[in-house]
Amino acid sequence: MFTIYSKNVGGRIFDRYFHLWKNAEKLLLEELEGLKKSGWKVTRKTDKMNLEKGFWEYQYDLLTPNGEDATLSLLDGYFAD
């Protein structure tokens, strides 16, 4: 298993891959603080176990200064082969 830090800004997706969840979370929170300082607004935070789907949901929904929707999220990743 690995963790994917996914940033989606207006449909433009940038993914980074980490061995450890805590390293991905640390980077997400550092980047979130910088974005908030530059005028981005947090509209919602999700940090819970989705029992129906069987995975943890960790995501910040944001609004950019230009009015674009954005998300910062952590996703569990698995190799299929």
BELPEJO-V561981 format. One record per residue. N is the residue number from 1. RES is the residue in one letter. OMEGA is omega as a letter, one per 30 degrees, with the letter a starting at -180 (* if undefined). BURIAL is + if it has 16 or more other ideal C-beta (glycine too) atoms within 10 Angstrom, else -. D_CENTER is the distance of its C-alpha to the mean C-alpha in whole Angstrom. Layout:
BEGIN
N:RES:OMEGA:BURIAL:D_CENTER / N:RES:OMEGA:BURIAL:D_CENTER
END
This chain:
BEGIN
1:M:l:-:17 / 2:F:a:-:14 / 3:T:l:+:11 / 4:I:l:-:8 / 5:Y:a:+:6 / 6:S:l:+:5 / 7:K:l:+:6 / 8:N:l:+:8 / 9:V:l:+:11 / 10:G:l:-:14 / 11:G:l:-:14 / 12:R:a:-:13 / 13:I:l:-:11 / 14:F:a:-:10 / 15:D:l:-:9 / 16:R:a:-:10 / 17:Y:a:-:12 / 18:F:l:+:13 / 19:H:a:-:16 / 20:L:l:-:14 / 21:W:a:+:12 / 22:K:l:-:13 / 23:N:l:-:13 / 24:A:l:+:9 / 25:E:l:-:8 / 26:K:l:-:11 / 27:L:l:-:10 / 28:L:a:+:7 / 29:L:l:-:9 / 30:E:l:-:12 / 31:E:l:-:10 / 32:L:l:+:9 / 33:E:l:-:13 / 34:G:l:-:14 / 35:L:l:+:13 / 36:K:l:-:14 / 37:K:a:-:18 / 38:S:l:-:18 / 39:G:l:-:18 / 40:W:a:+:14 / 41:K:l:-:14 / 42:V:l:-:12 / 43:T:l:-:13 / 44:R:l:-:12 / 45:K:l:-:10 / 46:T:l:-:10 / 47:D:a:-:11 / 48:K:l:-:13 / 49:M:l:-:15 / 50:N:a:-:16 / 51:L:l:-:19 / 52:E:a:-:20 / 53:K:l:-:18 / 54:G:l:-:18 / 55:F:a:-:14 / 56:W:l:-:12 / 57:E:l:-:9 / 58:Y:a:+:7 / 59:Q:l:+:5 / 60:Y:l:+:6 / 61:D:a:+:8 / 62:L:l:+:10 / 63:L:a:-:14 / 64:T:l:-:15 / 65:P:l:-:18 / 66:N:l:-:20 / 67:G:l:-:18 / 68:E:l:-:16 / 69:D:l:-:13 / 70:A:l:+:9 / 71:T:l:+:6 / 72:L:a:+:3 / 73:S:l:+:2 / 74:L:a:+:5 / 75:L:l:+:8 / 76:D:l:-:11 / 77:G:a:-:13 / 78:Y:l:-:17 / 79:F:a:-:20 / 80:A:a:-:22 / 81:D:*:-:25
END
